[in-house]
């Protein structure tokens, strides 16, 4: 039996990265994907991600 994308951590990490780096995604999706990415991986948080979170920080996204 093969793993589905929803249960394969490697696929989930790649999806989350693709989402938080995509400027066409709404801010809520990007922030949520960034949080998911940080929870799913032990990779140090890249500067680009820190900058995106700083740029997208609003009262609304802080409640996510």
N, C-alpha and C positions, 0 to 999 in steps of 0.2 A: 504494500500500500504506500502511495506517495504522500508526502506532506503537502497540505494546501498552503497557499500564501499566508493565510491567517494564522497558521500554527508554526511556520518556519521563521525562527528569529532572524536569520540572515536576510530573508526577503522582507521582513517587517522593517528592519533597520534601513535597508535600501529604499523602501517606499517612503519612510519617514524623512530620510535625507532628501529625496527627490521633492517632497512636498514643502519642507521648510526652505529649500533653496529656490523655489519657483515663485518669482515675483507676481505671477498671474493669480496665485492662490489668495483668497481673502486672509486678512491678518489673523483671524481666529483659527483658521486651518493651519497657518504657518506656525503660530505659537504652540498649538496643540501637537503638531508633528514634531516640533523641536523638543518639547517635553517628552514625548514618546521616544524620540531618538536617544535623548540623554538617559532615559530609564532602561533602554534596551542594549546599550553598548558601554564598554569600559574605555572607549577611545576618549582622550582628552577633548574637551569642548573647544572647537576651532574658533579663532577670532571672528570669522564671518558669522558664525551663529550668535556669538555675543553681541555683535553689531546689529544683527537683525532683531534680536530680542530688545535691545535698547531702542531701536527705531520704532518697534511695534508696541512698546509699552504704553498702555492706556489704562484707564480705570476698568474698561470693559475686558481687556485681555488679562488684566491682573486677576479677575474673578475666575478665569479658566482654571 
